Amino acid sequence: MKKLGRDSVLELVRGFQPSCVVIAGAELDVFTILHDRPMAAAMLARRVKGDVRAVTVLLDALAAIGFLDKSTGAKPLYSVPPAAAEVLAGTGKQCMLGMVRHLGNCLRGWGHLAGTVLSGKPAKCRPSVLGAGGDLASFIRAMHEISEPMAMPLVAGLGKLKFTHVLDLGGASGTWTVPFLRVNPGASATIMDRPDVIPMARRLMRAAGLTDRVRLVPGDFMKCALPEGADLVWVSAIVHQNSRAQNRRLFAKVFSALEPGGLILIRDIVMDASRTRPAAGAMFAVNMLVNTPGGGTFTFDELREDLSDAGFTKVRLLRRGLWMDSVVGASKPLGKSRRKA
């Protein structure tokens, strides 16, 4: 960390300003629009149904920090530099538009952090300009954007997994289902997620050519019975949304649905005993504090205790990462009957 002083502290605290400018541009789809066609501020304001003065201020700020180019003249045109278009335009090859918008939703909660610390309750935030449905789409898109580059290397790095059917719990668009089926061509899968997410999974499975190997099950996995028949359950970036009590209930449900001898794999952040490392995990715990009633980041010992409580054995840390790329595995003993969740 930088040496603390007046200037460095103020520089750190002012860091929200460029973030908010870029997020606003992403929510208004400024980068996609201007990548398709450079425009004057007045024309873009009509396109986004915004105030001309306000749109001009936003565009000038984006140009000032290098996210847009601005031509000279009486009626300057704004355009998107190639590097920015790659990441922030909807057609960019490294597009992270969903994640930037999702971080904007997270930011609204972070702005109420002091109040959350006093009350212990998550912040009450309004949806973005995209609305609740748009925010959900941004979240699902964000999970795909952040996970897709690491999904295949991570799954392949777990070694040869013996399974015939994987249940991808809260599987979103199916980003992780794809590599599991690629490394095991004879296996099938079930993706379970909220009903409004299932169409997104259907589109990705169709694009991946896996429709005939994947069953899509709509439902809230915390409330509904889990699909049975899986000998591998993938719990990816879920446990941090829950309290430990909620995770124990979830693990009990997984244990009940899992075939004897089957395996649960949990991908998430795993903290050390101090809860300060990895540092990104400590910050992510704050994100869960302001956005969930009881979520957080957990140590391996806590996850092992909660998995053991549900009946799992052979709990081990299969992969230790510095972000949400640690993997914990545990087994359901052979001959174990289903437990009531």
C-alpha positions as CSV (number, residue, x, y, z in Angstrom):
1,M,0.0,0.0,0.0
2,K,1.1,3.6,-0.7
3,K,2.7,5.6,2.2
4,L,-0.2,7.4,3.8
5,G,-0.2,11.2,3.8
6,R,-2.6,14.0,2.9
7,D,-2.2,13.7,-0.9
8,S,-2.3,9.9,-1.0
9,V,-5.3,9.6,1.2
10,L,-7.3,12.2,-0.9
11,E,-6.2,10.5,-4.1
12,L,-7.5,7.2,-2.7
13,V,-10.8,8.6,-1.5
14,R,-11.4,10.5,-4.8
15,G,-11.1,7.2,-6.6
16,F,-14.9,6.9,-6.8
17,Q,-15.1,9.8,-9.2
18,P,-13.6,8.2,-12.4
19,S,-15.4,4.9,-11.5
20,C,-18.8,6.6,-11.4
21,V,-18.1,8.4,-14.7
22,V,-17.2,5.1,-16.5
23,I,-20.1,3.2,-14.9
24,A,-22.6,5.9,-16.0
25,G,-21.2,5.6,-19.5
26,A,-21.6,1.9,-19.4
27,E,-25.2,2.0,-18.0
28,L,-26.2,4.4,-20.8
29,D,-24.3,2.3,-23.4
30,V,-22.3,5.3,-24.5
31,F,-19.4,3.2,-25.6
32,T,-21.4,0.9,-27.8
33,I,-23.3,3.8,-29.4
34,L,-20.2,5.9,-30.1
35,H,-18.2,2.9,-31.3
36,D,-20.9,2.3,-34.0
37,R,-20.8,6.0,-35.0
38,P,-19.1,9.1,-33.6
39,M,-21.6,11.7,-32.5
40,A,-21.9,15.2,-31.1
41,A,-23.2,15.5,-27.6
42,A,-26.6,16.8,-28.7
43,M,-27.2,13.8,-30.9
44,L,-26.1,11.3,-28.2
45,A,-28.4,13.1,-25.8
46,R,-31.3,12.5,-28.1
47,R,-30.3,8.8,-28.5
48,V,-30.2,8.1,-24.8
49,K,-33.1,10.5,-24.0
50,G,-30.8,12.5,-21.7
51,D,-30.2,16.2,-20.9
52,V,-27.8,17.8,-23.4
53,R,-25.8,19.7,-20.7
54,A,-25.5,16.7,-18.5
55,V,-24.6,14.4,-21.4
56,T,-21.9,16.9,-22.5
57,V,-20.4,17.0,-19.0
58,L,-20.3,13.2,-18.9
59,L,-18.7,12.9,-22.3
60,D,-16.0,15.5,-21.5
61,A,-15.2,13.7,-18.3
62,L,-14.8,10.4,-20.2
63,A,-12.6,12.2,-22.7
64,A,-10.5,13.7,-20.0
65,I,-9.7,10.3,-18.5
66,G,-9.0,8.7,-21.9
67,F,-12.1,6.6,-22.3
68,L,-13.3,8.8,-25.3
69,D,-11.7,10.9,-28.0
70,K,-13.1,14.4,-28.7
71,S,-12.5,16.1,-32.0
72,T,-11.9,19.9,-32.3
73,G,-14.2,22.4,-33.9
74,A,-17.5,24.2,-33.2
75,K,-19.5,20.9,-33.0
76,P,-17.0,18.3,-31.7
77,L,-17.6,14.6,-32.2
78,Y,-17.0,12.0,-29.6
79,S,-15.7,8.6,-30.5
80,V,-14.3,5.5,-28.6
81,P,-10.6,4.6,-28.7
82,P,-10.0,1.0,-29.9
83,A,-8.7,-0.1,-26.5
84,A,-11.8,1.2,-24.7
85,A,-14.1,-0.3,-27.3
86,E,-12.5,-3.7,-26.8
87,V,-13.6,-3.7,-23.2
88,L,-16.7,-1.4,-23.0
89,A,-18.5,-1.6,-26.3
90,G,-21.1,-4.4,-26.5
91,T,-19.3,-6.0,-29.5
92,G,-15.8,-5.8,-28.0
93,K,-13.8,-9.0,-28.0
94,Q,-12.9,-8.5,-24.4
95,C,-16.2,-7.0,-23.4
96,M,-16.7,-6.4,-19.6
97,L,-19.8,-4.2,-20.0
98,G,-21.9,-6.5,-17.7
99,M,-19.3,-6.5,-15.0
100,V,-18.9,-2.7,-15.1
101,R,-22.7,-2.3,-14.8
102,H,-22.8,-4.8,-12.0
103,L,-20.1,-3.0,-10.1
104,G,-22.2,0.1,-10.5
105,N,-25.0,-1.7,-8.6
106,C,-22.4,-2.8,-6.0
107,L,-21.2,0.8,-5.7
108,R,-24.7,2.0,-4.7
109,G,-24.5,-0.3,-1.7
110,W,-21.0,0.7,-0.7
111,G,-22.1,4.3,-0.5
112,H,-24.1,3.4,2.6
113,L,-21.3,1.4,4.3
114,A,-21.2,3.5,7.5
115,G,-24.9,3.1,8.0
116,T,-24.6,-0.7,7.3
117,V,-21.9,-1.0,9.9
118,L,-24.1,0.7,12.5
119,S,-27.3,-1.3,11.7
120,G,-25.8,-4.6,10.5
121,K,-28.3,-4.6,7.7
122,P,-27.6,-4.3,4.0
123,A,-28.2,-1.0,2.2
124,K,-31.6,-0.4,0.5
125,C,-30.7,0.7,-3.0
126,R,-32.8,1.6,-6.0
127,P,-32.2,-0.2,-9.3
128,S,-30.0,1.4,-11.9
129,V,-31.4,3.2,-15.0
130,L,-31.6,-0.2,-16.6
131,G,-34.3,-1.3,-14.1
132,A,-34.4,-4.5,-12.0
133,G,-34.6,-6.8,-15.0
134,G,-31.7,-5.0,-16.6
135,D,-29.6,-5.3,-13.4
136,L,-30.2,-9.0,-13.2
137,A,-29.1,-9.4,-16.9
138,S,-26.0,-7.3,-16.0
139,F,-25.2,-9.6,-13.1
140,I,-25.6,-12.8,-15.1
141,R,-23.6,-11.3,-18.0
142,A,-20.9,-10.1,-15.5
143,M,-20.6,-13.6,-14.0
144,H,-20.0,-15.0,-17.5
145,E,-17.5,-12.3,-18.4
146,I,-15.4,-12.7,-15.3
147,S,-15.6,-16.5,-15.2
148,E,-15.3,-17.6,-18.9
149,P,-11.6,-16.9,-19.3
150,M,-10.7,-19.0,-16.2
151,A,-13.3,-21.7,-16.4
152,M,-11.7,-24.2,-18.6
153,P,-8.1,-23.9,-17.1
154,L,-9.5,-24.2,-13.6
155,V,-11.7,-27.2,-14.3
156,A,-8.9,-28.9,-16.3
157,G,-6.5,-28.2,-13.5
158,L,-8.6,-30.1,-11.0
159,G,-7.4,-33.4,-12.6
160,K,-9.5,-36.2,-14.0
161,L,-12.8,-36.0,-12.3
162,K,-14.9,-39.2,-12.4
163,F,-18.6,-38.2,-12.8
164,T,-21.5,-39.0,-15.0
165,H,-23.8,-36.1,-14.2
166,V,-23.0,-32.7,-12.8
167,L,-25.5,-30.4,-11.1
168,D,-24.4,-26.8,-11.6
169,L,-26.2,-25.1,-8.7
170,G,-27.1,-21.5,-9.4
171,G,-25.4,-22.1,-12.7
172,A,-26.5,-18.8,-14.3
173,S,-25.9,-19.0,-18.1
174,G,-23.9,-22.2,-17.8
175,T,-20.4,-20.8,-18.0
176,W,-19.0,-23.6,-15.8
177,T,-21.2,-26.3,-17.2
178,V,-19.5,-26.0,-20.5
179,P,-15.9,-27.0,-19.4
180,F,-17.2,-29.8,-17.2
181,L,-18.9,-31.4,-20.2
182,R,-15.9,-30.6,-22.4
183,V,-13.5,-32.5,-20.1
184,N,-15.9,-35.4,-19.8
185,P,-17.6,-36.0,-23.1
186,G,-19.7,-38.9,-21.8
187,A,-21.3,-36.8,-19.0
188,S,-24.5,-34.8,-18.8
189,A,-25.5,-31.9,-16.7
190,T,-28.3,-30.1,-14.9
191,I,-28.3,-26.3,-14.5
192,M,-30.6,-25.0,-11.7
193,D,-31.3,-21.3,-11.3
194,R,-34.0,-18.8,-11.1
195,P,-36.7,-19.0,-13.8
196,D,-35.7,-15.6,-15.3
197,V,-32.2,-16.8,-15.7
198,I,-33.0,-20.1,-17.5
199,P,-33.4,-18.4,-21.0
200,M,-29.9,-17.1,-20.7
201,A,-28.6,-20.6,-20.0
202,R,-30.6,-22.0,-22.9
203,R,-28.9,-19.5,-25.3
204,L,-25.4,-20.4,-24.2
205,M,-26.1,-24.2,-24.3
206,R,-27.4,-23.8,-27.8
207,A,-24.4,-21.8,-28.8
208,A,-22.0,-24.4,-27.3
209,G,-23.8,-27.3,-29.0
210,L,-24.7,-28.9,-25.6
211,T,-28.5,-28.7,-25.6
212,D,-28.9,-32.4,-25.8
213,R,-26.7,-33.0,-22.8
214,V,-28.1,-30.4,-20.4
215,R,-31.3,-30.2,-18.5
216,L,-32.5,-26.8,-17.3
217,V,-34.4,-26.6,-14.1
218,P,-36.0,-23.4,-12.9
219,G,-36.1,-22.8,-9.2
220,D,-34.6,-21.2,-6.1
221,F,-32.1,-23.8,-4.8
222,M,-32.4,-22.4,-1.3
223,K,-36.2,-23.1,-1.2
224,C,-36.9,-25.8,-3.8
225,A,-35.9,-29.5,-3.7
226,L,-32.7,-30.1,-5.6
227,P,-32.7,-32.3,-8.7
228,E,-31.4,-35.8,-7.8
229,G,-29.2,-38.1,-9.8
230,A,-25.9,-36.1,-9.8
231,D,-22.6,-37.6,-8.7
232,L,-21.0,-34.2,-8.8
233,V,-22.4,-30.9,-7.5
234,W,-20.7,-27.7,-8.5
235,V,-21.4,-24.8,-6.1
236,S,-19.7,-21.8,-7.7
237,A,-19.5,-18.4,-6.2
238,I,-22.5,-19.1,-4.0
239,V,-21.4,-19.6,-0.4
240,H,-20.2,-16.0,0.0
241,Q,-23.8,-14.9,-0.5
242,N,-25.0,-16.9,2.5
243,S,-24.4,-16.9,6.3
244,R,-22.8,-20.0,7.7
245,A,-26.3,-21.2,8.9
246,Q,-27.6,-20.8,5.4
247,N,-24.6,-22.7,4.0
248,R,-25.2,-25.6,6.4
249,R,-28.8,-25.9,5.2
250,L,-27.6,-25.7,1.6
251,F,-24.9,-28.4,2.1
252,A,-27.5,-30.6,3.8
253,K,-29.7,-30.3,0.7
254,V,-26.8,-31.1,-1.6
255,F,-25.8,-34.1,0.6
256,S,-29.4,-35.4,0.3
257,A,-29.6,-35.0,-3.5
258,L,-26.1,-36.2,-4.2
259,E,-25.5,-39.9,-5.2
260,P,-23.5,-42.0,-2.6
261,G,-19.8,-41.7,-3.3
262,G,-20.5,-38.4,-5.1
263,L,-18.5,-35.2,-4.8
264,I,-19.3,-31.5,-4.0
265,L,-16.9,-28.9,-5.3
266,I,-17.1,-25.3,-4.0
267,R,-15.5,-22.5,-5.9
268,D,-15.1,-19.3,-3.9
269,I,-12.7,-17.1,-1.9
270,V,-11.1,-19.0,0.9
271,M,-9.6,-16.7,3.6
272,D,-6.7,-17.4,6.0
273,A,-7.3,-17.4,9.7
274,S,-6.5,-13.7,10.0
275,R,-9.3,-12.8,7.6
276,T,-7.0,-10.2,6.0
277,R,-5.6,-12.4,3.3
278,P,-6.2,-12.6,0.5
279,A,-6.8,-8.8,0.6
280,A,-9.3,-9.0,-2.2
281,G,-11.3,-11.4,0.0
282,A,-11.4,-8.9,2.9
283,M,-12.7,-6.3,0.5
284,F,-15.3,-8.7,-0.9
285,A,-16.5,-9.4,2.6
286,V,-17.4,-5.7,2.7
287,N,-19.3,-6.1,-0.6
288,M,-21.3,-8.9,1.0
289,L,-21.9,-6.8,4.1
290,V,-23.6,-4.0,2.2
291,N,-25.4,-6.2,-0.3
292,T,-26.6,-9.3,1.6
293,P,-28.2,-10.0,5.0
294,G,-25.6,-12.5,6.2
295,G,-23.0,-13.2,3.4
296,G,-19.3,-13.0,3.8
297,T,-16.0,-14.8,3.1
298,F,-15.0,-17.9,5.0
299,T,-11.9,-19.8,6.0
300,F,-11.2,-23.3,5.0
301,D,-11.8,-24.5,8.6
302,E,-15.3,-22.9,8.6
303,L,-16.2,-24.5,5.3
304,R,-14.8,-27.9,6.5
305,E,-16.9,-27.7,9.7
306,D,-20.1,-26.8,7.8
307,L,-19.6,-29.5,5.2
308,S,-18.8,-32.1,7.9
309,D,-22.0,-31.0,9.8
310,A,-24.0,-32.0,6.7
311,G,-22.4,-35.4,6.6
312,F,-19.6,-34.9,4.1
313,T,-16.1,-36.5,4.6
314,K,-12.7,-36.1,3.0
315,V,-13.0,-32.3,3.0
316,R,-9.9,-30.8,1.3
317,L,-8.6,-27.7,-0.3
318,L,-8.1,-28.7,-3.9
319,R,-6.9,-25.3,-5.1
320,R,-5.9,-22.1,-3.3
321,G,-6.2,-18.9,-5.2
322,L,-6.0,-15.2,-4.5
323,W,-9.5,-14.4,-5.7
324,M,-12.7,-16.4,-6.3
325,D,-10.6,-19.3,-7.7
326,S,-10.1,-21.5,-4.7
327,V,-11.8,-24.9,-4.8
328,V,-12.9,-27.0,-1.8
329,G,-14.0,-30.6,-2.3
330,A,-15.8,-33.1,-0.1
331,S,-17.3,-36.5,-0.6
332,K,-20.5,-38.2,0.3
333,P,-19.6,-41.6,1.7
334,L,-20.6,-44.7,-0.2
335,G,-23.6,-46.5,1.3
336,K,-24.9,-43.3,2.9
337,S,-28.7,-43.0,2.6
338,R,-30.2,-39.6,1.8
339,R,-30.6,-37.2,4.8
340,K,-33.5,-35.0,5.3
341,A,-32.4,-31.5,4.4
